[in-house]
């Protein structure tokens, strides 16, 4: 690592501590915005960062190494903030952008007195901080942003979405993320009766949710059938309400279809497996609300450098 990047990393870590201290004195209220604005529901971790001006740990965010073409939007109100072309690797541990979309971001003096805070111009959601004079890009500007404050809209309008549940979502997400044509794979919860469930609630088995993965993909590159075949090969579809050492309704096998074509394809694949003598227990259910899991569950194996403990591919088709 170059001396400049090392200095940025050390300075950033030190400033995280200052930000945490400053956050203790921050009034606990929703960021102000248009009274008629539609704001998304936030998870506890998203509230800690977006509302209470917290900071996610360095090198942990899902968008740190993200390279797809599209637009990064405000997680709270959905306003476009940064174009993917402005993103660069600063080595600081958080997503960095050398420019924001016109009028998308406001700059405010930070409570710690040492930095300049950046917030969404529309809803005042906390995004991170802006730094200048580091010489990373020709604009000489680094918008240092928390991944948890963002969501991503792919450039292509022809993307599709599929939802799969097959045991612990860490392993399912791991395999889909490495599939060509998959734009993103996100861990979350689906199929239950509780609004905004937490991991702790889902683990009790009382919410009815399954640990699921939302797969956003480009159908011109990879088909739903290919993804569904992968799904049936990376977990054991004959295990009911469990997957390996993970036992409980939340670990059930399910395909949550978004249209009749996905339902038909999944049903045909199940018939093929049944004809091979496999007693498949995979449920076919219409997709409902997908609740993203807490940030620390996203890209778990990438963050930890570990390998899936109960998801390995077995050729079945």
C-alpha positions in Angstrom: 0.0 0.0 0.0 1.3 3.5 -0.9 2.2 5.9 1.9 -0.7 8.2 0.8 -3.2 5.3 1.0 -1.8 4.1 4.3 -2.3 7.6 5.7 -5.8 7.7 4.4 -6.7 4.4 6.0 -5.1 5.3 9.4 -6.8 8.7 9.4 -10.2 7.2 8.4 -10.0 4.7 11.3 -9.2 7.4 13.7 -12.0 9.6 12.4 -14.5 6.7 12.8 -13.8 6.8 16.6 -14.4 10.6 16.6 -17.7 10.1 14.6 -18.9 7.5 17.1 -18.3 9.9 20.0 -20.0 12.7 18.1 -23.0 10.4 17.3 -23.7 10.0 21.0 -24.6 13.6 21.2 -26.7 13.6 18.0 -30.4 14.1 18.6 -32.2 10.9 17.8 -34.7 11.9 15.1 -35.5 11.2 11.5 -33.6 13.3 9.0 -35.7 16.2 7.8 -37.1 16.2 4.3 -40.2 17.1 2.2 -43.3 16.3 4.4 -44.9 14.5 1.4 -41.7 12.4 0.7 -42.0 8.7 0.7 -39.3 7.2 2.9 -38.3 3.6 3.0 -38.4 1.5 6.2 -35.0 1.1 7.6 -33.3 -1.8 9.5 -31.8 -1.0 12.9 -28.3 -0.9 11.3 -29.5 1.4 8.6 -31.0 3.7 11.2 -27.8 3.8 13.2 -25.9 5.1 10.1 -28.5 7.0 8.2 -30.4 8.7 11.0 -28.0 8.7 13.9 -24.9 9.5 11.7 -23.0 6.3 12.5 -20.3 4.7 10.5 -20.1 1.1 9.2 -16.8 -0.8 9.9 -14.1 -0.2 7.2 -13.8 -2.9 4.4 -17.2 -4.4 5.4 -19.7 -2.7 3.1 -21.4 -4.5 0.2 -20.6 -1.8 -2.3 -16.9 -1.4 -1.5 -15.8 -3.6 -4.4 -19.0 -3.3 -6.4 -18.3 -2.5 -10.1 -21.6 -2.8 -12.0 -22.8 0.0 -14.3 -25.7 2.0 -12.9 -26.6 4.6 -10.3 -26.1 4.5 -6.6 -29.2 5.9 -4.8 -30.2 7.0 -1.3 -31.3 4.0 0.7 -33.9 6.1 2.5 -35.6 8.0 -0.2 -34.3 6.5 -3.5 -32.9 9.7 -4.9 -30.0 9.2 -7.4 -26.7 10.2 -5.8 -23.6 8.9 -7.7 -23.0 7.5 -11.1 -21.0 4.3 -11.2 -18.5 6.0 -13.4 -17.5 8.3 -10.5 -16.6 5.3 -8.3 -12.9 4.5 -7.7 -10.8 2.5 -5.3 -9.2 4.8 -2.7 -8.1 2.0 -0.3 -9.8 3.8 2.5 -12.2 0.9 3.3 -15.5 2.6 2.1 -17.0 3.2 -1.3 -15.4 6.3 -2.9 -16.8 8.6 -5.6 -14.9 11.6 -7.1 -18.1 13.4 -8.0 -21.8 13.4 -7.1 -24.7 13.9 -9.4 -25.7 17.6 -9.8 -27.6 18.8 -6.7 -27.8 15.3 -5.2 -25.6 15.9 -2.2 -25.3 18.7 0.5 -22.2 19.4 2.5 -22.4 20.3 6.2 -19.8 21.0 8.9 -19.4 17.8 10.9 -20.1 17.8 14.6 -16.5 16.6 15.2 -15.2 19.9 13.8 -12.6 18.1 11.7 -14.6 16.9 8.6 -17.3 17.9 6.2 -20.4 15.7 6.3 -22.4 14.8 3.2 -26.1 14.1 3.2 -28.8 13.4 0.7 -30.0 16.7 -0.6 -33.6 15.4 -0.7 -34.1 13.7 2.6 -31.0 14.7 4.6 -30.0 11.0 5.2 -26.4 10.7 6.4 -24.1 9.4 3.7 -20.5 9.9 4.9 -17.9 12.6 4.4 -16.1 14.4 1.6 -12.4 15.0 1.5 -10.3 17.1 -0.9 -6.6 17.6 -1.6 -5.7 13.9 -1.6 -4.8 13.6 -5.3 -6.6 10.4 -6.1 -8.3 11.5 -9.2 -8.3 14.7 -11.4 -11.3 16.1 -9.4 -9.1 15.9 -6.3 -12.3 14.9 -4.4 -13.3 11.8 -2.4 -16.9 11.3 -1.3 -16.4 8.6 1.3 -19.8 6.9 1.6 -21.3 4.1 3.8 -22.6 1.2 1.8 -25.5 0.9 4.1 -26.6 4.4 3.1 -26.9 3.3 -0.5 -28.8 1.0 -2.9 -27.9 0.3 -6.4 -30.0 0.6 -9.6 -28.4 -1.3 -12.5 -28.0 0.5 -15.8 -29.9 -2.0 -17.8 -33.7 -1.8 -17.6 -33.9 -5.4 -18.8 -32.8 -7.1 -15.5 -35.0 -9.7 -13.8 -35.2 -10.9 -10.2 -35.5 -14.4 -8.7 -35.7 -15.5 -5.0 -34.3 -18.7 -3.7 -34.2 -20.2 -0.2 -31.9 -23.2 0.5 -30.6 -23.2 4.0 -28.2 -20.6 5.4 -28.3 -17.6 3.0 -24.6 -17.1 3.3 -23.8 -20.1 1.1 -26.6 -19.6 -1.4 -25.6 -16.0 -1.9 -21.9 -17.0 -2.3 -22.6 -19.3 -5.3 -25.0 -17.0 -7.1 -22.6 -14.0 -6.7 -20.0 -16.0 -8.7 -22.3 -16.7 -11.6 -21.8 -14.8 -14.9 -24.9 -12.7 -15.6 -25.8 -12.2 -12.0 -25.7 -8.5 -11.1 -26.2 -8.9 -7.4 -27.2 -11.4 -4.8 -28.6 -10.1 -1.5 -29.4 -12.1 1.7 -32.7 -11.5 3.4 -36.0 -13.0 4.6 -39.2 -14.0 2.8 -42.3 -16.0 3.3 -43.2 -14.9 6.8 -45.9 -12.9 8.6 -43.8 -10.3 10.6 -43.0 -6.9 9.1 -39.3 -6.0 9.1 -38.1 -9.1 10.8 -34.6 -9.2 12.4 -32.2 -12.1 12.3 -32.9 -12.8 16.0 -36.6 -13.0 15.4 -36.3 -15.3 12.4 -34.0 -17.6 14.3 -36.8 -18.3 16.8 -38.7 -20.0 14.0 -41.8 -18.0 15.0 -42.0 -15.5 12.1 -42.5 -18.0 9.3 -39.7 -16.5 7.2 -37.1 -18.4 5.3 -33.5 -17.2 4.9 -33.7 -16.3 1.2 -31.5 -14.7 -1.4 -32.7 -12.1 -4.0 -30.8 -12.6 -7.3 -30.8 -9.8 -9.8 -29.7 -11.0 -13.2 -29.3 -10.1 -16.8 -31.5 -12.6 -18.8 -29.5 -11.9 -21.9 -26.5 -13.4 -20.2 -28.0 -16.1 -17.9 -31.5 -17.6 -17.8 -33.7 -18.3 -14.8 -33.6 -22.0 -15.7 -29.8 -21.9 -15.4 -30.0 -20.2 -12.0 -32.7 -22.6 -10.8 -30.5 -25.6 -11.8 -27.6 -24.1 -9.9 -30.0 -23.6 -6.9 -31.0 -27.3 -6.9 -27.3 -28.3 -7.2 -25.8 -26.2 -4.4 -28.2 -27.4 -1.7 -30.0 -30.7 -0.9 -33.6 -30.3 -1.9 -34.6 -33.5 -0.2 -34.0 -32.1 3.3 -37.1 -30.7 5.0 -36.8 -27.6 7.2 -33.1 -28.0 7.4 -29.9 -27.9 5.5 -27.0 -29.8 6.9 -26.4 -28.7 10.5 -28.9 -25.9 10.3 -32.3 -27.0 11.5 -35.5 -25.1 11.5 -38.3 -23.8 9.3 -36.2 -20.8 8.4 -33.8 -23.1 6.6 -36.4 -24.7 4.4 -36.0 -25.2 0.6 -38.2 -22.9 -1.5 -38.4 -21.1 -4.8 -40.4 -17.8 -4.5 -41.5 -17.2 -8.1 -42.3 -13.8 -9.5 -44.3 -15.0 -12.5 -45.9 -18.1 -14.1 -42.8 -18.8 -16.2 -40.5 -19.1 -13.2 -43.1 -21.3 -11.5 -43.3 -23.6 -14.6 -39.5 -23.9 -15.0 -39.0 -24.7 -11.3 -41.8 -27.2 -11.3 -40.3 -28.9 -14.4 -36.9 -29.1 -12.7 -38.4 -30.7 -9.6 -40.1 -33.3 -11.8 -36.8 -34.1 -13.4 -35.2 -34.6 -10.0 -38.1 -36.7 -8.8 -37.7 -38.9 -11.9 -34.1 -39.6 -10.7 -35.5 -40.9 -7.4 -35.0 -37.8 -5.4 -37.8 -36.9 -3.0 -37.8 -33.2 -3.4 -39.4 -31.1 -0.7 -38.7 -27.7 -2.2 -41.7 -25.4 -1.9 -43.0 -23.3 -4.8 -44.5 -20.1 -3.4 -45.4 -16.7 -5.0 -42.8 -14.1 -4.0 -43.9 -11.7 -1.3 -42.0 -8.9 0.5 -38.3 -9.4 0.6 -36.7 -8.0 3.7 -33.0 -7.5 3.3 -30.9 -9.0 6.1 -28.7 -7.0 8.4 -25.6 -5.6 6.7 -23.2 -8.0 8.5 -24.9 -10.9 6.7 -24.3 -9.5 3.3 -21.3 -10.9 1.4 -20.4 -12.9 4.6 -17.9 -15.3 3.0 -16.2 -12.6 1.0 -15.8 -10.5 4.1 -14.5 -13.4 6.3 -12.5 -15.2 3.6 -14.2 -18.5 4.6 -15.8 -21.1 2.4 -19.5 -22.3 2.6 -19.8 -25.0 5.3 -22.9 -26.7 3.9 -23.3 -25.6 0.3 -21.2 -27.4 -2.3 -22.3 -28.1 -5.8 -23.5 -31.6 -6.8 -24.2 -32.2 -10.4 -27.9 -33.2 -10.8 -28.8 -32.1 -14.4 
